[in-house]
Structure formats: structure tokens, C-alpha cells
Amino acid sequence: MILGVPKETFPGERRVAIAPASIAALIKSGIDVVIESGAGESAGFTDAAYTELHARIGTRADAFAGDLVAQVRTSADSPYKKDQVVIGFSDPLSAHDLTRAIADTGAILFSMEMVPRITRAQSMDALSSMATIAGYKAVLMAADTLPRMFPMLMTAAGTVTAARVFVIGAGVAGLQAIATAKRNGARVEAYDVRPAVKEQIMSLGARFVELPIEAGDAQDAGGYAKAQDETFYRRQRELMAKTLAATDVVITTAAIPGKRSPVLITEDAVKGMPPGSVIVDLAAERGGNCELTKADQTIVAHGVTIMGPTNLPATVPYHASQMYSRNVVTLVQHLAPRTKGADGKLTGPATLTFNMDDEITRDTMITRGGDVVNARIKPLVATVVA
């Protein structure tokens, strides 16, 4: 069995789907690896780093000739083949044209966004891996832009007060942002619509901001925040404005899978923030949590710098690739297991197995046999096509 790894073509994408550190695990699993020449260079991995570990360097056509293709981002112009297994981020909840295009090739698409949040699948959860990097990098960007330092310092020239950081949304990215800001000495507050995360916020040394407002069903079965009605968001914005007025840095991470990000910071709230303060909006890709956010742009409005990065993991490509690679390899091993002999050692070739009674396989498989087969995605694509 051969797994191909093509070079990423999405603008600004510097990650690679398989890092050299994962080659040994794939070979042990009975899978040979073909890397497109130069695929890992932007992440800091030379072709030699792969060949030293017994991967083969080939052309782009070679990478797409494998039984499996691993990418960071799938694309409609990739030369997928019938019955070829394709693994990567594909945004199936929103990118319906891409889903349909891949289905039409006959390829079997497994979407990394759809890995279920269950214990067995934790090591495959690429969304969480990349969110960890985004939360970390967002704080560094804010610290670099803010015209003051994060930590409190007592010097001969006087005392420097700590910067005040407010993190909105305490998912993986938010919790990492809290931890990073605390490590840098900031005074950190955080808010989440899900009361259950209060303990996690406080365990990191941040203060949980309590708003006298009740969300309905705030969390879905996968642990993600659920969309609320506009009445809730309007009240939330009003109550949050007081905290924003006393904040130097805001990191927003509130996103609803497959939907537009809720607007939590209005232009009026921005006007009320201290001059020189910074907003890093990690929800920019889906419209942003700040009313003024512009995706992939940094703007200054009413004296506040507003940053809307959409792909922060690609700015830390070395470790982002390593983490993503481990997620992909674990999924590959799940889909192509090897049998064990009486001595407990792996024997025989890897064999692709699609057990549709298994939650991981069922939830991550999007297309097969020329059709969209995922129960959650199929009606969405059908509506668009109609």
C-alpha cells in the first residue's frame, strides 16, 4: 500500500501533511510513502530528511498515484482517482462545491474536520491540534502589536502594570491563549457561553467573567458551542462591553461549525476600548466575532488594532505539520490496520477496512462510489445542487 503526499498549493499554506517523524510509523504499518519533491521545504523538512527515513521522493503525479493521498487541504483541481482514499481538511459543512467535485472523481474522502470528539479519536483530532497552535500564536501577535508589555515589572524607573487580556471562547484555542497570556505575565479574564468550562478557565489562573444571562442548550454532543438566537447575542454584547472597556487585548475564538461566527464585539464596543488596544479575531474565517474584522487583514479603527488571521497554524509550519501528521497517521492506521500474529507482532500487509458501524469511520467518510455518503453532509450538498 502506498501513501502519497503532494505539495500544498493553497495560497500561504506552509504545512505538509506528513512530517519525517511519522514515516517510521507508516512503514511499520505496512505503508510505503511517496513525497512530492519539495513538499516539506516550507515547513522546514528537506527531501533528504524523508529519504533518510526510507520515504521515496517523486513527482506530483507520483504522489497522486498512491492508494491513499494525505493533504493538509484537499482541492477541486487535485487529480484524485476512483476508489483512492483522500485524507485532509475539506470544510464539508460549508464547501459543498468541493465536496461534490471530489465525489465526482470517485475518490473516498475522509475529512479531518469531522473526526468525532470521543476518547478513541483524540489522537486523530486535527482541529484541536491546530487550534492549540492558533491560540498560542494569537497571543504572540497581540503582544507584538500592543504598545505596552504583558507582565508587571518593578523597576528603578517605576512599576509597569500588567496588560489586561480578555479571551472570548474557552475551547482549545481559547484555553491555549489563556495559558500563553498567563505565562507572559498578563492579567487574564475569559468568558464562554458554556458554564461547564469555568473550572478549566480558573485552573489556568484566569478569572471567569460571569454575565447575568442564560444560554439555552449551549453545547452540542461533540463539546462545541451551539448557536444561540439573536436576542441572546444582543444581550451578551451589551453586558460584555463593560469588560471590553477595561481590556488591552481581546482574543476571540467563538465559532459555530459550519455557520457564520456570532458577532460579539460591535463597533460601539470597539470605540469604548482603550486607545492602542488589540483584537485578534480567530473567528475571522467565518465572518469574525468583531463587527469590524476583515479576514486576513489588519486594520486600525477608533484607535484599536483589529487582526483577522485565518490560518495561523501555517505560520508555525514545523510543529503544526508534526502535530497534523500524527493525527493523519493515526487515522490511516485506523482505516488500514494490520493483523497481529500469535507473538503479538504485526503481520501481513495493511488492508483498507471501512467498518461503517464504527463511529470514527462513519463520521469522517464524506464521499464514496461517486456520491456523498456522510449522513450529516449529504442533505447539505443535495440542497445546494438542487
GIURBEL-V365122 format. One record per pair of residues at least 6 apart in sequence whose C-alpha atoms are under 6 Angstrom apart, sorted by the first residue. I is the first residue (numbers start at 1). J is the second residue. Records with the same first field share a line. If there is no record, write none. Layout:
I: J, J
This chain:
1: 31
2: 31, 32, 33, 66, 67
3: 33, 66, 68, 69
4: 33, 34, 35, 63, 64, 66, 69
5: 35, 63, 69, 70
6: 36, 60, 63
7: 39
13: 314
14: 42, 43, 314, 317
15: 43, 314, 317, 321
16: 40, 321
17: 70, 71, 72, 325
18: 325
19: 322, 325
20: 50
30: 349, 350
33: 55
34: 55, 56, 57, 63
35: 57, 58
36: 57, 58, 59, 60, 63
37: 57, 58
43: 317, 318
44: 318
67: 84
68: 84, 85, 86
69: 86
70: 87
71: 88
72: 88, 89
73: 88, 89
74: 88, 90
76: 98, 101
81: 107
82: 105, 106, 107
83: 106, 107, 108
84: 107, 108
85: 108, 109
86: 108, 109
87: 110
88: 111, 112
89: 111, 112
90: 111
93: 258
94: 258
96: 381
103: 367, 370, 371
104: 370
106: 369, 370
108: 367, 368
109: 365, 366, 367
110: 364, 365, 366
111: 364
114: 364
115: 364
117: 222
123: 327
124: 327, 330, 331
126: 324, 327
130: 313
131: 172, 173
132: 172, 173, 176
133: 313
134: 312, 313
135: 173, 174, 176, 177
136: 176, 177, 180
139: 177
150: 162, 163, 185, 186
151: 162, 185, 186
152: 160, 161, 162
153: 159, 160
162: 186
163: 186
164: 186, 187, 188, 247, 248
165: 188, 249, 250
166: 188, 189, 190, 250
167: 190, 250, 251, 252
168: 190, 191, 252
169: 191, 192, 253, 254
170: 192
188: 206
189: 206, 207, 208
190: 208, 209
191: 208, 209
194: 218
218: 225, 226
219: 225, 226
220: 226
237: 264
241: 269
245: 272, 273
248: 277
249: 277, 278, 279
250: 279
251: 279, 280
252: 281, 282
253: 282, 283
255: 261, 283
260: 286
261: 286, 287, 288, 289
262: 289
263: 289, 290, 291
264: 289, 290
265: 290
266: 291
271: 302
275: 303, 304
276: 303, 304
277: 304
278: 304, 305, 306
279: 306
280: 307
281: 308
283: 289
284: 295, 308, 310
285: 310
293: 308
294: 308
295: 308
296: 308, 309, 310
297: 308
298: 306, 307
299: 305, 306
313: 320
335: 352, 353
336: 350, 351, 352, 353
337: 350, 351
338: 350
339: 346, 347
340: 346, 347
356: 362
366: 372, 373, 374
367: 373
372: 378
